[in-house]
Amino acid sequence: MKKLYLLSCLFAALSLHAQEAKTVFINMPDSICPLLTAVNRADCIDFLESQMKAEVTNRLNQKSEMTRLTANDIHINLTPTSTWQLRLLATSDSTSVISVITTACAPACDSRIRFYTDQWKELPAGQFITPPVLNDFLTLPADTADYALRDAVRQADMLLLKASFDTDTPALTFTLSTPDYMNKEAADTLLPHVRQAIVYQWQQDNRRFVPAGTPFVLR
């Protein structure tokens, strides 16, 4: 009996650790994504698994659509101007960290990234990532007399980042949205000096996102 009890505990733990994104999503507290009801979430899963368009009517009586569902990843178009993405991040102890990206565009896009335990307890984001800053995207000459460029840089006074998870790998891509809120002339001047994207890789043992190419150091 004791052996059976230990085995049942082991299987229960393995089941918890092996949760798929859809299970985590269905059991998610409403406060994580208030626009979708529990019924909305379950319907999205059922529709996609039945190879149907996963479109539901949300709490604002608008349409939301789940566009991707994999074992580790979910992507939803919440509204015409906002998206929501969930990613399960594997760790070296066989558990998962849940990461959620919410992006709103008005019209410049800006993303917020949050991290949770597998029981939906929020964790400090700084524990898992140090996001890029404006200067990380700029490739400016060391010394320039281009006053238009200098003025464009001064106008880039608000850091707006769009973040998204890669479909097939635990990679996180940041793009700079700041030029989208600037006037067109300044944005056109700045864009040739802006990196297209900055990619972060998930280090499973460190339980942390780091810029691609960063040497692995066990923390």
N, C-alpha and C positions, 0 to 999 in steps of 0.2 A: 504493500500500500504506500509505503514511504517513497519507493522508487517511482510509482505511478504519479504521486503528488509532485515530485521533483520534475518529472518529465512534462507534466501538464503546465507547470510554471515556466519551464524552458520554452515550450511551444507558444505559450501566451506572450512571452517576451519577444520571441522571434517574430511573431505575428505583428506585434506593435512596431518593431524596428522595420519590418518589411512593408509598412503601410504604403499604399500608392497614393498619388496626388489626389485621385478622385475621392478616396476615403477621407483623407485629411480635409478636403474641400467640403464634402457633405457634412462632416462633423464640426466644421468651423463655427465659432460664435458669430452671431449676426453683426456684432460690433466691428468685426474685421472688415466687412464689406457691406455696409448698411443698405446699399441700394438693392441687394438681392435677398430675397426671402429664402428660407430653408427649402421651400417647394421649388423656387426658381433654380436653386443649385442642383437639386436632385433631377429636375426636368432636363437641365442642360446635359448632364451626364447621360441620361437615358436617350435623349435625342441623338447625341453624337455616336453613342454605341450602337444605335439603330441605323446609323448612316443617314440621319436626317439633319436638316438645318437646326442648329441648337439655339434658337431665338426664343426669348421669353419676355413677358411684360413685367418690368421691375416695379419697385415701390413708387416711383414717380410716374407710373403709367406710360413709360417710354420703353423702347425696345433695347434689350441687351443680348449679345450673341457670343457664345463660346466658340472660338475659332480653332482652338488646338487643345487636345487632350492626349497626354502620354503618361507613362508610368510616373514620371518625375515632374511634369510641367503642365500648366494650364494657362491659357491666354483667353481673355474676354474683352470684347469691345463693349464697355459699359454704356457709353453714350456716343453720339457722333464725335465728341471732342475728348473722350477719356478712355483709357484702357486699364486693365488690371491683370497682373501676371503672378502666378505662384510657382515656385521652384523648390523641390526637395534637394537639399545639399547633403551628400553623404559625408560621414566622418569616419575616423579610423576606429571608433568603438562600435561601429555598425548601427548607430542611431542616425537620425537626420535632423538638420536644422531647416526650419521652414523660412523661406524668404519671400516677401511680397513686394512687388513694385506697383505703385499707383501713379499713373501719368495723366496729367490734365494739360490741354492745349487751348490757349486763349489769346492770340493764335500761337504764340511761342509755347513750346512744350516744356514742362518741368516735371520731374519724377521724384517720388519719395520712396525710399527703400526701408523696410522694416524686417526684423528677424524675430523668430519665435521658437520656443521648444516644441516638441511634438505634442504637447498638451496645450499649446496656444498661449503660453506665458511669454510676454514680450521681453526681449533681451536687448541690451544696449547695442545700437548699431555700430558704435566705435569699436566694439569687441571683434567685429567681423570685417570691417572695411574702413579705409580712409579715402573718401572720394577725391577725384581730381579737383583742382582749383583752376581758375581762369588762365593763369600763366602756363599751366601744363599743356594747354591747347594752342598757345600762341608761339609762332616761329618768327619772331621779329628780328630785324637786323640789330646788331649791337649798338650801332649809332646811325641814326637816320635824320635827314633834314626834310623828310616828307611830312609836311605839316598836316596834310589830309589824313595820313595814317595815324599821326599822333592824336588828332582830334577823334578819329574813329575809335582808338583805344580808350580815350577818355569817356566816350559815350557807352562803352561796354562796361557799365557800372553795376550791372546786376548779373549774378551767376545763375544761369538757367541751364540745367542738364537734362537730357533725355536718356534714360537707362533702359536696357532690355537684355533679357537672357538669350543666349544662343539656343537655337532649336535643338541641336544634337550634342552639345558639350556643356559642362558647367562653367561657361564663360559669360562674363557680364560686360556689355559694351556701353560706353558713355559717348554721346555726341553733344556738342555745344549748341544750345538753342538761343543763346544770347543775341546773335545777329538777327534773329527773326523778330525781335521787338525793337530793334534800332531802325532809324530811317534808312531808306533804300541806298542812298548815296554812301553813307557811312558803312553800312553792311557790305556793300560791294567792294569798298576799299579794304575792309578788314578780312574778308573771306579768303583771299589768296594766302593769308598768313595764319590760317586756322587749320590745325590738324583735323583730318576727316573724322577720326574716332580714337578713343583710348580703350583698350581691352584689358580687363582684369581676369585672371584665372583663379579658380577655387583651389586652395591647397587643403586637401582632405585632412592631413595630419595636423596642420596648424589651425584648422577650422577658421580660415581667413581668406578673403579675396586680396590678391596682390596684383600690381600691374604685370602684364605679360612680359616674360623675360627676366623677372626678378629671381635671383637664386633662391633655392629652397633652404630655409634655416628653421630647424625644429624649435618651436617656442616653448 
